[in-house]
Amino acid sequence: MRSFQDGAFHLALGPEAEDVDPEKECYPAGQGSGAIQELVPAGELVRRFVEEAEQAIAAASKYL
Protein backbone atom coordinates (compact mmCIF):
# COMPACT_ATOMS: atom_id res chain seq x y z
CA MET A 1 0.00 0.00 0.00
CA ARG A 2 2.86 2.34 0.81
CA SER A 3 4.37 2.01 -2.67
CA PHE A 4 0.97 2.70 -4.23
CA GLN A 5 0.60 5.84 -2.10
CA ASP A 6 4.11 6.93 -3.09
CA GLY A 7 3.17 6.65 -6.76
CA ALA A 8 5.42 3.67 -7.38
CA PHE A 9 2.96 0.84 -7.93
CA HIS A 10 0.22 1.41 -10.49
CA LEU A 11 0.47 -1.81 -12.51
CA ALA A 12 -3.06 -2.88 -11.56
CA LEU A 13 -4.53 0.38 -12.84
CA GLY A 14 -3.67 -0.24 -16.47
CA PRO A 15 -2.00 1.92 -19.12
CA GLU A 16 -4.68 4.62 -19.00
CA ALA A 17 -3.86 5.56 -15.38
CA GLU A 18 -2.83 9.17 -14.91
CA ASP A 19 0.22 10.37 -12.99
CA VAL A 20 2.18 7.16 -13.56
CA ASP A 21 5.93 7.67 -13.55
CA PRO A 22 7.57 4.73 -15.39
CA GLU A 23 10.85 5.53 -13.63
CA LYS A 24 9.24 4.71 -10.27
CA GLU A 25 7.15 1.69 -11.24
CA CYS A 26 7.99 -1.75 -9.91
CA TYR A 27 6.97 -5.36 -10.35
CA PRO A 28 6.23 -7.22 -7.10
CA ALA A 29 8.27 -10.34 -7.91
CA GLY A 30 9.58 -10.63 -4.39
CA GLN A 31 6.12 -11.14 -2.95
CA GLY A 32 5.56 -14.33 -4.91
CA SER A 33 9.06 -15.69 -4.57
CA GLY A 34 8.93 -15.16 -0.82
CA ALA A 35 6.23 -17.83 -0.62
CA ILE A 36 8.48 -20.54 -2.11
CA GLN A 37 9.51 -22.99 0.61
CA GLU A 38 11.09 -25.73 -1.48
CA LEU A 39 12.34 -26.39 -5.02
CA VAL A 40 11.30 -29.86 -6.12
CA PRO A 41 12.52 -31.50 -9.34
CA ALA A 42 9.72 -32.22 -11.83
CA GLY A 43 10.31 -35.98 -11.69
CA GLU A 44 9.82 -35.99 -7.93
CA LEU A 45 6.59 -34.00 -8.29
CA VAL A 46 5.25 -36.53 -10.79
CA ARG A 47 6.10 -39.39 -8.41
CA ARG A 48 4.29 -37.59 -5.57
CA PHE A 49 1.24 -36.91 -7.76
CA VAL A 50 1.05 -40.54 -8.90
CA GLU A 51 1.39 -41.83 -5.33
CA GLU A 52 -1.35 -39.49 -4.08
CA ALA A 53 -3.61 -40.45 -7.00
CA GLU A 54 -3.07 -44.16 -6.35
CA GLN A 55 -3.94 -43.68 -2.68
CA ALA A 56 -7.09 -41.73 -3.56
CA ILE A 57 -8.17 -44.37 -6.08
CA ALA A 58 -7.57 -47.16 -3.57
CA ALA A 59 -9.59 -45.32 -0.93
CA ALA A 60 -12.43 -44.59 -3.36
CA SER A 61 -12.54 -48.17 -4.67
CA LYS A 62 -13.87 -49.30 -1.28
CA TYR A 63 -17.14 -47.55 -2.16
CA LEU A 64 -17.59 -49.13 -5.60
N, C-alpha and C positions, 0 to 999 in steps of 0.2 A: 504494500500500500504506500509505503514511504516513497519508493521510486516513482510510482504513478503520480503522487503529489508533487514530486520534484520535476515532473515533466520528462522522465527518463524511461517510461514504460507505457507505450501507447499501442503496442502490437495488436491488442484485442479490439481496438477501435476501428481499424481498417485504414486504407490509404486516404480516405476523405476527411480524416480527423484534422482539425485545425491546430495550430501551435505545436506541431510535432517537429522536434529538432533531430534530424537523423544522426547528428554527431553525439547525441546523448542516449539514443535508443539502445536497448539491450535485448538479449534473448535469454530467457531463464533456464538455461541448460543445467545449471547446478542444482536446481530444485529437483529435477527428475533423477539425475545421477546420484544425488544424495540418498535416494531410496534403495539403491542397489546394495544388497547385503552379500551377494555371492555371484561369482561368474562360473557357470556350469557349461561344460562342453555339450554340444548338440547331441552327440551320441548318448551321453549320460541322461539327458532329458528324455530322449526317446525311450530308453530303457525304463526310466521312472514312469513315463506315461503308459507304457505297455503293462508294466506290473500293476499299476493302479487300475487299469481297465480290466485286466484279468481278475483282479480281486472283486471288482464291482460286478462283473459278469457272473462269477462264482456265487456271490452273495445273492444276486437277483435270480439265479437259476433255481434256488430253493423254492421260489414262489411260482414256478412254471409247472 
